[in-house]
Amino acid sequence: MSLSREQVQHIARLARIGLSDDDIAKFSEQLSEILDYFERLRQVDTEDVPPTAHTLLLQNVWREGDKPEPPLDKEDVLANAPIRDGDYFRVKVILEE
């Protein structure tokens, strides 16, 4: 499928980018090749292929013996705070309003 000059200019307007005459010619050729690849993919028989979210089978891998542990005690954690404000760490202001 070959894209016309006007179609490439329309796509550029939709993307809000300016193209020179050389860019239009180059992108016309490149976009046409991309559309040709999609046409080839459309012809592939995928009738018996189940839909997938990812091409690889993914699963969590845990080291042997790794088990969830209860969270740290709040007082033990806050004991390491340089400056404490109740149940929170006090830090320097990073962003001022």
C-alpha positions in Angstrom: 0.0 0.0 0.0 1.5 3.3 -1.1 0.7 6.5 0.8 0.2 9.6 -1.2 1.9 12.9 -0.4 -1.4 14.3 0.8 -1.9 11.4 3.2 1.6 11.9 4.8 0.9 15.6 5.1 -2.4 14.8 6.8 -0.7 12.4 9.3 1.9 15.1 10.0 -0.9 17.6 10.7 -2.6 15.2 13.1 0.7 14.6 14.9 1.3 18.4 14.8 4.8 18.1 13.2 6.2 20.1 10.3 7.8 18.2 7.5 10.0 19.3 4.7 9.5 18.1 1.1 12.4 15.6 1.6 10.8 14.4 4.9 7.5 13.8 3.2 9.1 11.7 0.5 11.1 9.7 3.0 8.2 9.1 5.4 5.9 8.2 2.6 8.2 5.4 1.6 8.8 4.3 5.2 5.1 4.4 6.3 4.1 2.5 3.1 6.6 -0.3 4.0 5.1 -0.5 7.5 1.6 -0.8 6.1 2.9 -3.5 3.8 4.2 -5.5 6.8 0.8 -5.2 8.5 -0.8 -6.5 5.3 1.5 -9.5 5.4 0.6 -10.1 9.0 -3.1 -9.9 8.3 -2.7 -12.9 5.9 -1.2 -15.1 8.6 -3.7 -17.8 9.8 -4.1 -17.2 13.6 -7.4 -19.1 14.0 -6.0 -21.7 16.4 -3.7 -19.4 18.3 -4.9 -18.4 21.7 -4.8 -14.7 22.6 -1.9 -13.8 24.9 -0.8 -10.8 26.8 2.9 -11.6 26.5 5.0 -13.8 24.1 6.8 -15.6 27.0 5.3 -17.6 29.8 6.0 -15.5 32.8 6.0 -16.6 36.4 7.5 -15.5 39.7 10.7 -17.2 40.6 11.4 -17.5 44.3 14.6 -18.7 45.9 14.2 -21.8 47.8 13.3 -21.0 51.4 12.0 -17.5 50.7 8.9 -17.0 52.7 7.0 -13.8 53.6 7.9 -12.5 57.0 5.9 -10.2 59.2 6.7 -6.5 58.8 9.3 -4.8 60.9 8.2 -3.3 64.2 7.4 0.4 63.8 9.3 1.4 66.9 12.4 -0.5 65.8 12.3 1.2 62.4 11.7 4.7 63.8 14.5 4.2 66.4 16.9 4.7 63.4 15.3 8.0 62.4 17.7 11.0 62.8 14.7 13.2 63.5 11.3 11.8 64.4 7.9 13.4 64.4 5.5 11.1 66.1 5.2 8.0 63.9 7.0 9.6 60.9 10.5 10.4 59.8 11.2 14.2 59.7 13.0 15.2 56.5 14.2 18.5 55.1 11.9 20.4 52.8 12.7 19.5 49.2 10.0 21.4 47.3 8.8 24.7 48.6 5.4 26.1 47.7 
